[in-house]
């Protein structure tokens, strides 16, 4: 089987490689195609992707991904597989691939027409023949797209009565009059929106409610406009706090869109493109172009909104699951209940006007989601599998929702993480799992893949029914609500629900109460759906069945057109959460460089951001990325190097380019430079380095160094430091310590006394080996460093003596060995030839501390490095990276652009500034957010003494490692308390408490434990052995045991034929002396095995004792009273209980045991003495405790037991020595 996908999470370290040239020619000849853009991926990431699809290989765009060992292009079978996948690239480029979605998961099955065609073509290529048909060029496989909602329908649903909407849909005689009245309303706002009054709107006699929102006196809006705003603003609170100009620009977009669309509907023509004054975006006649341009404009317009800018327009798009059922149900209900409460308070306070206004604001926000709940395209659940919240489909469920927007509104990091419903990937830990989830949300490609069903059903309609309307009827969606065929019942149902929501609030405001219940309104929401009246089923089942529809979807020409139109845009949607560790905030194409995509230099000073590229200089708004000023300082018509380097003293910006230095007044009009000065000799046309320090301006070019007067540009001093008669690069780089100026040029470092006579250098020192290569110089902390040709040097500044030198690169390949430097005071970081190296400044300089490849596999491109706030960053070949300074581990990486242009200039310059990193690459300036939101996974310990007193929670107990994920414990044969814990990276740790010698400390990788452990359990068996079970990577069940002589026996995988994909395992001694083991398999099946008193295992029994399906975890213990108690957690968070009595009888599974809280994620139980203690952790991170006393009475579930910390992830408990009860939890801050 061959599967094809567009990989929305391309590995940052794998840009692919071309097939061998001789094979590429055979492929191009046989397939009649230009495959120059074809890239083959064979690394670990490609292997994981292929395995996740169950495929040997799959093709996407211009990329082919191979499973490990499958790429054997020089073998007959390997070349045929390569030809088969290349054939798929040609099919996709042709735009004739059925069942393919370019931006989402798509699968072709054996025997379908496109697989058969690919097989035929591959056979032809192998035989040296050619396929039939026209020649095809496979374009570089990059795409990005956006999804947005149509606002005019929300507005008219809120402002027009039901009968008017029905008249439009049914083309009733009064249709034109209804549309004309709405168009006249919107036309009021065209030219002077702030001059429109309430009286003007009342004069139209449309019964429209108005109010004012925004800061100060506010802006006049209609209720329907409130309904439209949630597509642009994060919550109802933002309606009152967003800056006035931002709010007005959005409102004018809504009004402009409504005017144009309703005019088109009235006249049966495409919407016109009238522009309204002060709107945030201009309309385009081509709808797709309009979407792209409007999205980018609105994103820039709303930049900076939110805690860290996460509430910009595209950030809301990334978190827009709350606009889709079932999340939209809870989004509406939450705000509608707030509106009811505010309305009641208004009535009780003498009909307080401000409380009434706030009630309408919240209800206006709420009704947007009510309306979404009736839109065909919004009935699809676009959340990731496993995060889709199946409980939300149940009408009895009262919330909360786990959609991204709702979870991100929590005040604390731990609540945002746990509110998302994520379960930690044990291989990487909860923190990295959460960061991956946020990265997934930012993917524009993922947004397009989720939007395809949205667009399909908006265009085709879905038949729905509800509790109140059980007879199926069709509903349409965005941009088709008023024009869809047979849409009367759908419009009537939507409008009826919206009007009921409004009436409920109006009743409470005027009468103090209403007879319209929340359930009355909710019962109108569609809860069943299908492609036809006879296929309607419950919404949960219908959504589950959409996978097959996804596989059939036909891509056609329009996704290709989208790809071409937006292919150069940022493939990410920017910041979507205040918790993102590394995210693109904006990327700005630098104007006037459209044909060059030249190198970009960035400078940051005093909160201002500047860029220089190909003779242009720019000032950029750091918040939005908007170009504030730009100026072409050079003629750009000569030959030479037009790299543009920058420096600033706060008043002026200095640019060095093409043999000149230019000064631009930052606060001036940017029409021309203040002055310019030629440098670098008579024919100087080379790059110019500029530097400002202590009020002094320096420049270096072509072996010359200069001091210039910053005000006039007059040359105060100049010196030719190099001979300029050799071959090589005479680029001149500068650094200073205030007393001396240091220049690196053509394999040498020179020192010039700034206060001296500038007749000759103080000293010169050769660096960089035998070649006269460019030299980077840097001064930091009184130390002078140089880098050249793969060498780094520590130089004595007064004498020029080399104190330390190290060749960090192998210097054996081809490419650019320019060596760039940065330091944090302890280490020196060097970027050279596709690698970053760290050297301990105070060490022996014999070898680097670490090195890390950057810029893509086999790129070997120049590397820029910088340090900011203790962080180490690198930029190379379009990528940026953050490293752990101690280990060199890549903490974060981001691909800013794909290196597929004919211009190969992808040098990536970077500048760190607090929480932000600025990067320049390939004609673009970029801003990235670098954040420190991290989960700790701290191990806490508490204990109860024999007097019944608890001693409080101690963090990082006994020096426990950080980022713990789970913990368990039991007593061994020697009566030591044995504790096992799993770290965030899957490391198994062990500690033990001896009766006499206390705690023994944490030992990692205990007894050679397997890597990637996900969970562990242990108990003392009947023969006195300590039995330990661990779930490893891929759900493999491992077993080890400690015999009575103190010997461990090693880890056995797939123990006793264990089921595959084990998720959870528990074990306990039964009342008859058998060791009882329970495991949850990969399908949620509960298995049981037992070790009898004769030492025999009995094998794994599935669905034990009629256990419910879809279990997620299980725990078991035996109490002093004798029964074996088993607790299991279902996938829905239901807590089940069963027990084995002393007569050997099981008693069946009881759900919601003893009124257990909903949303349980894990449970543990212990039986100290004659009581039974049970601890449970819910999805919100709350620790609950229940216990059964000696009289066998349960005492109910107590939340936040004994002041437990919030953000609890897991809990373990056991009766300790001296009858103490020991309890451990892992929690996040």
N, C-alpha and C positions, 0 to 999 in steps of 0.2 A: 504494500500500500504506500502510496506517496501522498503526503499531506503538504499543504501550502498555507503559509501564514505571513502576515506582515508583523514582524517582531517589534512590538511597541516598546520593548526595553532592550534595545541593542546594547551589548556589552561595551562599556566605555574603553575596553582594552583590545577590541577586536574589530578593526575596520575591514577585514577580509583581504584576500589576495586574488590576483587573476589566475586562471588556469595556466598550465605550462603553454608557452607560445605555440608550439607545434600542434598541441591538442586544440587550442583556441582556434587556430586556422581551420582545422578539420570541422569543428563545431560550426563556425561561421559559414563555411562552404556548404555543409550539409543542411543547415537550417535556414540558409539564405537570410542571415541576420548579422547586424553589427552588435557584437557582444563585448565591445571594449569596456563597457561599464559593469560587466559581470564580475561579481566578487564571491569567492568561496570562503566559507567559515568552517574551521575544523577544530577550534579550541574547546575547552571545557564548557563554556557557555553554550556553544552550538550543540555540543553533545547533550547537555541537559535539556535544551529546547526540543531536540529531536526525540529524545527519550520521553519527554512529557507528552509528545504527540503520538508515541508508539511508531515512529517512522525511522527508516534508514536515512532519509534525507527529505528536505522540503524546500520549496522555492518561493521567493517573495520579492516582487519588484525586479531588482537586478541582483539579488542575493540568494545564494544557495547554502543551506546549513546541513552539515553532515554529522551523523552519529559517529562516535569514536570508532575508528577502524574501518568506516564505510568509504572513506575517500581514498580510493586506490586507482587514480586516473590512468595509470599505465598498464593495468591488468584489463583483460577483455570485459569482465563483468563490471569492473569499476568504471571503465570508460562508458559503458552502456548506461550505467546509473547516472553518470555526469551528463550524458547526452539527453537522457530522459528529463532531468531537472532543467537543463538548458531549454528544452522544448517547452516546458511550462513557462519559463521566462518569456519566450516568444509569444506564447498564447496570451499571457497577461498583457504584454506590450501591444498585441493586436486588439485587445479589448473585447475578446470573444470567448471568455472563459466562464462557463456556467458554474454556479455554486462557489464562486470566488468573491470574497470581500477583501479589498486591498488593505483595509486598516484593522481588521479584526481576525479572529480565529476562523479559518475556513478549511474545510476538509473535502478532498475529492476521494471517492471510493473506487476500489477496483471495478472495472467494467463500465464506468460511466464514460460518455463520449470523449471527454477531454483526456482521460487516462488512456483510452484506446488510441487516440490521436497521438499522444506523446509517445506511446509505445511504438507506433508505426514510424514516427519521425526518428526515434532513437535507433530503430533497426536500420533505417535508411542511412543514417550517419555512420553507423558501424560498418555498413557495406560499401561506404564511399559514394552513396547516392545523395541526391538533394530532394528536399520536399517541394511540393507544388506551392504556388501562390507567390504573392508579391514579397519583395524584400522588406524586412522589418528591422528597425533600430530599437534595441532595448534601452530605455532611458535609465539614468541613475535612480536607484530605488529609494527615493525619499519622498515622504508625503507628510502633510500636516493639515489639519482641518479643524473647523470649529462648528459648534452647534449652538444655535440661539433660538429663542422663542419669539413668536409673533405677538406684538403687544396690542395691536388695535382691537383684537377680538376680546382680550381681557377688559379693555377700556369700555367697549360698547356693551359687554355683558353686565358691567356694573352700572352703566348709565341709562340703558334703554329698557323699557318694560318688555315682558315676555311677548306680548302680542305684536310689538314692532319687530322683534327679532324673527318671529315666525313669518311675518309679512315679507321680510327680506328673503328668507329661505324659500318660501313657497311662491315667490314672485307674484304676490297679491297685488290688486289694483293700486293700493296705497304704498307700494314698495318704493317708488321713486320719491314720493313725498317724505317717507321716513328717512331714506338715505340723504335726501337733500337737506333735511333739518340737521342731521348729524354732521354733514359736511360744513354747513354754515356755523355750527358750534365750533368745529375745529378751526375754521378759517379766522375766527376771532383772534387766535393766538399767533397768526402768521408773522406779523411785523413788529408788534410792541407787546410782547406777552405780559409784561408787568403792569401794563395799563388796563388790562381786562378787569372788569368789576363783576361783583356778584349780580348787580342789577342787569347788566348786559346778558348774563346767562339766564336770569329769570325771564327776561323779555322774550326769549326764544320759546318759552312755555313748553319745555320738555320734561318738567318735573325732576330736574337734575339737582342732586344734593351737592353742595360745595362746602369746603372748609379750607383752612390755611395750615400749611405745614412748613417745616424748615426753621432755621434760627431767626431771631428777631421777630419782626412783624409777619414773617412767613410769606409763602407764595400761594396764590389762589389755585386750587385744584378741584377737580370733580371727583366724586366717589369712585367712578370707574378708573380714573387715573391712578388712584391708590391701588386698585386691583392690578394694574399693569406694572407698578414699580418693583415688586419683589423679583422680577427678572434682572434688576439692576442694582438693588440694594439688599444688604444681608438680612435685615430684620426690621421690625416696625420702629424700633428705637432710632434707627438710622434716618427715618423719615424726618425726624426733628433735629438731627445733629449734623447731617451732611452739609458741607459748605453750600451756600446759596447758589453760587455760580454752577457748581457741579450738578445740583438738583435741577436747576432751570434747564441746563443743557440736555439732561436726560428727559425731562418732561417735554421739551420741544421735539426730541426724536420721536417720542410716543405720539405726539400730536401730528407731526409731519407724516409719520407712517400711516396713521389713521386717515388723514386727509387723502393721501395718495391711493391707498388701498380701497377706501370706500368710493372714491371717485372712479376707480377702475371697475369696481363691482357695479356701480350705477350705470356706467356707460358701456359695460361689457367690453372693456379694452384692458390691456396691460396697465398696471398702475403708473401714473405719471411720476415725474421726479422733482416736484416742487420742493424747494428748500425753505425751511422756516428759520427765521432769525434766531441766532444764538443756540441753534441745535448742535449737539455734540458731534454729529456726523452728517455728511451730505448723502442723499440717496443716489443710487446708480440704477440705470435701466436694466442691466443684466443682473438678475436676482442673486446669482452666486457671487458675483463681484461685489454687490451691495452687502451681502453677508460678511464677506471678508473685510472690506474696507470699513464697514460700520463696526465690526467687532474690534478691529485694531484701534479705531478712533475712540470707541467707548472705553476700551481698556486703558488707553492713555488718559482719557478724561477722568476716570475713576481711580487712577493710580494713587497709592498712599492711603486709601481708606482701610480701616482696620488696625489692629494692634501693631502688626509689622507689614502692613500693606496687603494682607491676604484677602481683603474684601474688594479688590479691583474686579472689573467685569469678568475677565476670564477666570479669575479665582472662583467666582460664584458659579460659572459654567462647570468648572471642574467638580464642584460639590453639589451639583444640581439634582442628585437622586431624590431630594425631598420634594421635587416637582412631579415625581412619578409614584403611582400607586404601588404598594400600600402606604409608603412614607407620607405622601401628600395628605392622606386621611388624618394622620396625627399632627401634621404641621397645621392643617386647618383647625382641627379641634383645639389644639393648645392655645392658639391666638384667639379663637372664637370664645373660649371660656374666659380668657383675660378680658375680652371686650364685654362680655356679660357682667363680669364682676365690676368693671369700671362704670358700666351703665347703671348698675344697681347703686353704687356709691354716689354717682351723680344725682340720682333720684332722691336718695336719702339725705343729700346735702343741698336740698332746695333746687334741684336740677342744675347743679354746678356746670357751667359752660365748658370749663377746661377739662373736667373729667369726661364730659360728653364728647368733646373733641378727641380726647385720647381713646375713648371707646370706639369711635368711628375709625380712627387710625388703625387700631389693632384689628378691627373687623375687616377693614379694607385690605389689610395685609393678608388676613386669614382667607378671604374669599378668592384670592388668586389661586390658592391650592385646592379649594373646592372646585373651581373651574378646571384646573388641570386634571382633576380626578375624573372628568367626563371627556377628556380629549383622547382620541384613539391612540395616538402615539405615546401618551403618558400612562397607558395601562401596562406597558412593558416595564419590568423591573430591571434597571440597568446596573444594579449592583453586582459586584464580584460574587461568584459562587462561594457559599460559606459565610457571606456577609449579608445575605439577602433578607434576613429577618423573617423566617416563615411564620413566626407567631403573629406578626403584624397583620396577616390576612384574617385572623380570627376576630370576629366582631366584638367578642367579649374582652379582647385584650385592650388595656387602657393606656399602654405606653410604658416606657418612652420608646421613641424610634432610635435606631442606630445608624441613620443615614449620616453621611459626612458633615452636612451643614449642622445638624442638631448636635452631633458629638463634638464638633469644633466650638460650639458655643459654651461648653463647660468652662468653668473658671480655672480649673487646675489641670496640669498636664496629665496626671494619672487618670482623671475623669474623662479627659478627651481620648486617651488611649483605650481605656476600658469601655467607654461608651461606643466606640467604633465596632465592638464585638469581635475584635481580633483575638486569635489564639496564637501564641508565640510559635514561630518556627524554631524548633529546638536546636537546629543547626546554627542559628545566628542570634537567637534571643529575641525578646519582646521589643526591645528598643529598635533593633535593625528591622524587625518585621514591620513595625509601625512606620519607620522611615521608608521602607519599600512600598508600603500602602500609600503613603503621601506622594511618592514618586509616581506611582500608578495613576493617581488622580490627576497629576499634572500632564499626563501624556495626551497631546492633541490627537494622536492617532487612536488612542483608546476612546476618546470622546466621539470620534467619527464612527468607530466600530459599534459603540452603544447607540449611536443615533440612527443607524441604518434601519432598524426595525421601527424606531420612532417615525422616521420619514415615510417608511412604507405604509404604515397604518394610518398616518395622517392623510396620505394620498388615496388609500383604498377603503378606509372605514373598517370598523369592527362592530359586530353585533354584541350588544350587552343587555344585561338585565340586573335588577336590584331587588332588595327585599320589598320595597314599595311598588316596584314596577317589574313583576316577574316575567312579563311578556317581552321577548327580545326585540330590540330596535337598534338601528344603526347609529353610531356616533362617528363624527369626523374629528379633525384636529386642527393643529396650527395651520393657518392660512386656508383652511377648507371648511371651517365651522359654518360660514354663511353661504357657501356655494356647493357643498357636497350634495350628491344625489339622495333624495328621500331623507333629508336631514331634519325634517320638521320635529319628529319626536325627540331626537337627540338635543336639538336646540331648546325645545320646550322643557325637557327634563333638567338641562343645565341651568337655564334661566330660572326655573321654578325653585330649584335648590338655592341659587344665589339670592333670589328675592326673599325666600324664607329666612335665610341667614340675616339679611338686612332687617326684615320685619321683627325678628326676635329681639334684636338690639333696640330697634325703635320702640317696641312695646315696653321694654324695661325702662328706657329713658323717659317715656311719657306716663307709664302706669305703675312702674316698680316691679312688674312681673310680666311673664308671657306664657301662653299655653303651648308654645312651640318648644319642644325639647330638643336636646342635641341629637337624641336617637331619631326623632322625626326627620331631621335633616340628613343624618348619616344613612338612614334607610333608603335615601334616594341615590346614594353613590353606587355606581356600577360595581358589583362584586362577582359577576360572571361574564365571560367573554368567549367569543368564537368567531370563526370566519363566516359563518352563516347561522341563521336561527336554529337549525337543527344540530349545530356543533357547539353550542354554548355550554361551557362548563365553568366550574369555580375558577376564579382568577389565579389562584396559586397553581392549579394544575395547568391552566392555559399558558401561564408564563413558563412553567417547566417544559412544556411542549414546544417552546419557540426555538429550541436548539436545531430541530430538523429544518425549520424555516430558514434559519441562518445559513445552513449548509446549502440551501437551494438558491440563495439570492444571487442575482446576476449583476455583475459589476458594470458592464457596458462602458460607454464612452465618457459619461459624466464624471465618475470618480477619477478617470484619467485627467479630465479637464481641471478638476479641483486640484489634483496633484501638481499640474503644471502651473496653476495660478498661485498656489501657496507654497510651492516647493522650496522657496528661499526664505520662508518665514521661520520663526523659532519653533522647533518641534515640541516645545513645552508651553504650558499655559501659565507659567510664572508661579508666584508664591500662592499656595492654597491653604497654608496653615502657619500659625505662629510657631509651630513646633518643627518645621522643616529644618533639617540640618544643613542643607545645601540646595539652593534653588535659584533658578533664573528669575530675576525681578523684571527686567526688560532687556530687549535687544533693539538697537537703533541703527538702521541703515544710514550711513553718513551720506547726505546728498552731494551731488556734483561729482560723485565717483562711480557712476553707474556702469561704466565700461571697464573699470580697472580692478575693482575689488582689491585694493592695495592694502599694504600693511598699515596697521593703526596703532599709534602710541597714545597712552592715556596718562593724564596727570591729574592729581587730586590735591587741593589745598584750600584750607579755610572753608570747607563745606561746599566748594565749587568743583565741578568736574569738567575737564577739558580733553579734547581729542585732537590728534593731528594725523593727516593721511594725505599723501600724494600732493603736497603743496597747499592743502587746506588746513585751517584750524577752526575748531568748533568749541562753543560752550554748550554744555548739556545740562538740562534740569535733572539733578540727581534723583528726584522723586519719581518723575514720569518718564524720563528718557527723551523728552522733547528737546529738539534743537533750539536753543535760545538765540544763538548767534553763529554765523559762519563767515569765513573770509578766505578767499584765495590769495595767498601772500606771494607765491612764486608765479612765474610766467607759464610754467609747465609745457614749454615748447622746445626746450633744449634736450640734449642728451645728458645722461648721468643719473645719479641716485636722488630720487625725490622722497626718500624716507623723511618723515617730518617728526622731529624730536622736540619736546616741550620742557619748559621750566617756568616757574612763576614766583614773584616776590609778594603776591597778594594784590598789588596795584596793576602790574603789567603781566601779560603773558608773552614769553619769549619762545620763538620758534626757530629751530635750525633746520634748513632745507636747501639742498642743491647749491651749496657754496655760499649761503647767506644766513645771517641772523636777522630776524624781524622782531619788532616789539609792537604789541597790540594793547591798547588801554582796555582793561577788563570792564571798566565802568563807562567806556565811551560808546560811540555809535557803530563801531566795527565796520566802517566803510573802507578804511585803508589803514595800513600800519603807521605807527608813530614815526618809525624810522626803519631803515634797513642798512645792513653793513656787510660787504663782501668779505669772506674769510677763505682760507685754504689755498692761498697763492693766486697767481695771475689767471690761471685757467681753472680755478676751483669750481667744480660742479659735483662734488662728492657730498656724502652725508655729513651733517654738522651736529655735534653733541653740544648741548647747552646746559648750564648749571648755575643756580643762584644760591648763594649762602652768605649770611652776614652782610647783606646789602651789596655784595659784589657779584658781578655777572662774568661768567667765563664761557669760552667756546673752544671747541677743538675740531679740526677738520684736516684730513690729508697730511697728517704729520705736524701741523701747526697747532699751537695753543695761544689763546688770547685772553686778556682781560679787557672788558668794554665798559664804558660809562652807561649805566642802565637808563639814564634820562635822555642822552643824546645819541647813543650808539657809537660814539667816538672810541676808536681803539686806543686804550691806555698803554697796553703792553702786548707784544707778540713775540713768539719764538718758534723757529723751526727746530723741533727736537729730534726728528729722524732725518736720515740722509735723503730719502725719497728717490733713491736711484735703484733700488732693488725691485724685484717682482713681488707681487702679493698684494695684500689688502692693507691700505694705510688708514683705515677707519680709526678715529682717535676718540677714546673714551676717557672721561674725567672723574676725579674724586678729590676731596680736600679734607684736611683736618683743621682748617682755619689758618694755619701757618704756611703750609706748603700746598701746592697744587700738584696732583699726581696724574700723569697721562699714560695711558696704555695704547701703544701703537706698533704694529709691524714686528711683533715678537719681543718688544722691550717695554719696561716700565721706567718712566722718567719722573724726577722730582724737581719742581721749580719753586723757589722761595717767592711767595706772593709779595712780600715787602722788599724783595731784592731788586737787582738791576735787570733781570730777565735777559742777560747776555748769554747764559748757557745753563743747562740743568745742573742741579746740585750733584746728581748722580744718575746713572742709568744702569739697569739690570736686565739681562736677557732672561726670558721666560718662555715656556711652551715647547721646549724641546728644540729640534733642529730646524723646524720650519718657521718662517716669519709670518705667523698667523695673527689675527686680531687679538687684542688683549683687553679684558675687562678688569677694571680696578675698583676697589671698594675700601672705604675707611669706616670702621665701626669700633666703638669703645677704645679708641686710641690705637687700634691695630690696623695695619695695611695688608690687604690681600689682593692677589691677582689671579686671574684664570685665563688660560690660553691653550688651545689645541689639546684639550683633555687633561691638562695639568692644572693644579691649584697650588698656590704658593703663599706662604706667610712671610712677609718682608719686613725687616727692621726699617722703620720710617726714617730715622736720622741718617743711616748709612747706606741703605739699599741692599744690605746683606740678606740673602735668603735664609730665613730661620728654619723653615720647613717646606718641603715640596713633595707632591704626590701625584703620580699619574693615575687618575681615577678611571679613565676609560681604557679599553683594550687597544684603541687606536689602530685597528686592523681592518675596519670596514671602509666603505666609501661614504661620502656625505659630509655634512657640516659639523666640524668639531669646535665651533664657537662655544666658549665656556662662560656661563653667566653665574653670578654669585649672590648669596644672601646669607645673613647670619642672625641668630637669636642671642648671641653672646656666648653661648656654650658650644654650639656646633656651627660649622661652616657648611652651607648647602651649595652644591654646584649642579647646574643643569647643562648637560652636554650630550649631543648625539643620541637623543631619545631616552636619556636616563637622568634621574636625580640621585645624587650621592650626598651622604652626610659624613662629615669629618669632625672628630672631636678636636676642638681648637687646643685644648690642654693635653691631648693624648700624644701618642708616639708617632702619629702620621705614617704608620706603616701600611694601613689599609683603611678603606672607608668603614664607618659603622654599619652602613647599609646602603643598598642601591635599589632603585625601583624603576622599571620601564614605564614610559609614558608616551602619549601621542599615537597610540594604536600599534598593533603588531607589525614589526618590521618597518616602522616609520623612520626611525633614526633621524628625526628632524631636530632643529634647534629647540632648546628648552629654556624658558624664562622661569626664574624662581624669585619668591619674595616671602617675607615674614611679617606677620601682623598679629599683635595681641597674643604672642606665644604660639601662633599657628604657622605652619609651613605650607606654602602653596606653590604650584607649578602650572605653567601653561605651555602647550606644545601641540602643533598641528590641529588646532581647533578644539582641543580638550583643555579643561582646567581640572586641577586635583587639589585635595587637601590631604596631608600626610600626618601620621603620628610622628612627632619629632624623635621619639625614642627608638621606635622599631622600623619606621619607614612604611608601616602598613597604610594602605590607601583608605582613608576614612570616608572620603567622598570624591566623586568625579562627575563631570558633566560635559557632554559633547555640545558645543555651541553652534557648530555648523558642520556639514558633511563635506569632506574634501573630495568633491567630484567636479569642480569647475575646471575649465581649461587653464585658468590662471592658478598656478600652484603655490601662490603666496598664502600660506596658512600659518605663518608665524603668529604666536599668541602672546601678547604682552599682558602683564597683570600688575595691578596695584592694589594693595590691601588698605582698607580704611575702616577700622572698627569692625562692626558686624557685616560689612560689605566688602566684596571683592569686585573690582572693575577689570574688564578684559577687553582688549582690542584684537580683532581677527578678521581678515578677509573683507574689509570694507564696512565692518560693523563694530559698534561699541556696545558692550554688555555690562549689566550690573547683576551681581549674584548676591544672595543672602547667605551668610555663614552664621549658623545659629548653634547654641549650646544646649538645646533641649535634649535631655538624655534621661533614660530610666535607669535606676540604680540596681534594682533586684536585690536590695539589701536583706540579709538574713537576720531576723530578730529572734530573740529567745526570751521566754517567760517560764516561771516555774512556781508550783504550789507546794508549800512545805507541809509537814505532817500536822500543823495546826490549822490548816485550811487557808493560809494566807498566800496571796499571789504577790510576786516580787517585782512586777513591772517588766516592760519590754526593753531588752538590751539589743541595740543594733550592732551589726558586724560581729556577731558573737564569736569569741575565741579566735579573732583574726580571720573570720570567714572571707573567702574571695568575694568580690563584687559580682553583680549581675547573676545571682542565683535565680533559678527558675522553679525548682521544686525540692522537697526534702522529705525524707522518711526515716524511721528509726525502729529498732527492736532490741531485745536483750539477747546476748550470745550465751553460749554454754558456760562461760566463766563469769556470768552475771555482769559483764561490761555492757553499758548502753552503747549500741552501735548505731551511728548516724550516717546516712548517705544523702548527699545533695548533688544536684545537677546544675552546673554552671550554664551561663548564657550561651557558651560556645559548644555545649554538649559534653563538657568534661565531667567525669564522675569523681566526686570528692568523698572521702571517708574520714570520720573522726570517731573517737570512742571515749566514753567516760568510765574510767576504772573505779572500782570501789575504794581503792586505797590511793591511787596516784593521779586522780583527777582527769581532766581532758587531755587528749594526746596530740591535738592539732590536726589540721586539715591536710590530707594526702591526696594529691591529684592523680588521675588515671589509675585508680586503685586496682591492684592486682592485674595490671595490664588490661584494664577495662576497654571495651570497644569505643571507637570514636563516635561522636554524634549521639550520645545517649539522650533520650527524650524524657524518660521517667524511670523510676526505680522503686522497688518494694522489697521488704525483707521480713522474715519471721523465723522463729525457732521451731524446727521440726520435731517429730516425735522421738527420733533417735538421738536428739541433742545436737544435731547439725544446724548451723545457721544457714538458711536458704535465702539466696538473693536472686531476684529476677530484674532484669533491665530491658527496656525497650530501646533498641538502637535505631540507627539510620534506616530509613525505608520500612520501619515497623518490624524489624527482626527481633525476636524474643531471645534474649541471652540469659544463661543461668550459671551461677557460681555458688559454691557452698564452703563453709568453714566447718571442718570436722571437729570432733571432741578432743582431738590431740593438738588443735590449734593450727591445722594446715588448711590453706585455701587450695582449691582444686582447679582453678582456671575457668575462663568463660566459654561456655558451650553455646553456639548459635543454633537457632531454630530448634530449641529444646523440645525433645520428645514429639517431633513432628508438629510443632506449634503452627497455628494458622498464619497466613501472610498478613502483613500490614497491621500488626498489633498496635493499638492506640493507647491501651491502658492495661495494667496487670495488677492484681492484688493477691495476697495469700494469707491464710490463717489456719490454725489448728482447730479441727472440728471436735465436737463433744466425744466422738468415738475414738479420737486419737489419730484420725487421718489428717494429712496436710492437704487442705483444700485450696486450689488455685483457680482464679477467675481472670479471664482476659477478654478485652473488647477488640474484635477484628476490624479490618478496614471498611467493612460495610455497616459497622455499628452492631454486628452480631456479638452476643455474649456467649463465650465459651467457658467450659468448666473441665478441670482435670483434678485428679487427686492421687496422692501418694499414700498407700495403705500402710498399716503397721508392720507389714512384712517387707516393705521396701519396694513395692511394685507400683509403677505409674499406670493409670487406667485409660489414658488417651483423652483427646479433646472432644467434648460434646458440645455441639452448637445449640443455640437458642435454649439454654438450660432452664428447665422448669417453666417453660413457656414465657421466657423473658421477652419484654417488649423489644421491638426492633429499633435501630438507630440509637443505640447507647453510645456514650462518649467516654465514660470512665466508671470505675467500680472500685469499691474498697470492702474489706471483710475483716471480722475479728470474732473471737470467742469470748463471751462474758463469763464472770464468775458463776452466774446462774446456770451456765451450761450451754445455752443455745449458741449456734454460730450465726452472727448477725452480718448481713450483706446489704450494703447501700450502693446504689448505682445512679448515675446521672444521665438522663436522656439528652439527645441533641437539642431539644427545646428548653433545657434547663430544669426539667421535672426531676424531682428527687424520688427514687423508688427504694423500697425496703422489702427484704425477704429474710427468712431465718430458718435454720435447721434445728429442730428441737432435739432433746436428749433421747428421743425414741427413734431418731433417724428420719423424721418427716419434715419436708419442706412445706411452707405455708403460703406460697404464692407472692407475686409482686404487688405491693401497695403503692399507688402513685400519690404524690404530694404528701409524703409521710408526715403525720402529726402537724399538718398545716404549714409545711415547709415553705420558705419564701420562694417566689418565682425567680427564674433565671439563675439557678444554681450552676456553678462552673466546676466545683470540685468539693469533695467531702472526705472527712476522715473521722474515725471513731476509735475510742479506747475504753477499756473497762478496768479502771483502777478500783480495787476492792469490790464491793457489791453494787457499784453504780456503773452506768453506761454513759460516757460522754461523747457527744457528736458535735463536730465543728464543720461548718459549711461556708464556702466562699461564693458570693454571687457575682454576676457579671459586672456589677458596679464596684467591685473591689471591697465589699463589706463582709466582715467576718461575723458569722452567726454561731451561737452555741445553744444546744439543747442537751438535756440530760435526763436519765431515768434513775430515780432514787431506789433505795433497797426495797421499797414497797411496790416497785414496778410502775410508778407513776411518772409520766413524762411532764416536763415543766414548761414546754413551749420554747420558741426560738427567740433568743435575745440578740439584737443587733449590736455591732461595735463592742463586742464582749470585752469587759475589763479595760475599756479605753484603748482598744486595739487600733493601730494606725490604719489610715485609709489606704486604698490602693493595694489591698492584699491580693497576692497572686496564688499562693498555695499555703496549706497548713498541714502540720503533722503533730501528733500528740502521742504520749505513752506514759504509763505509770512509772515514775523514776525510782531511784534508790531511796531508801528511808520513807517509802510510800508517798514520795512527791509525784505530782503530775507534771510532766514536762511538755511544753507546747512550743513549737517553732512555726514561724510564718515567714514567707518572703513577701516583701511589699515594695512598692514604688513610692517616691516622695510625693 
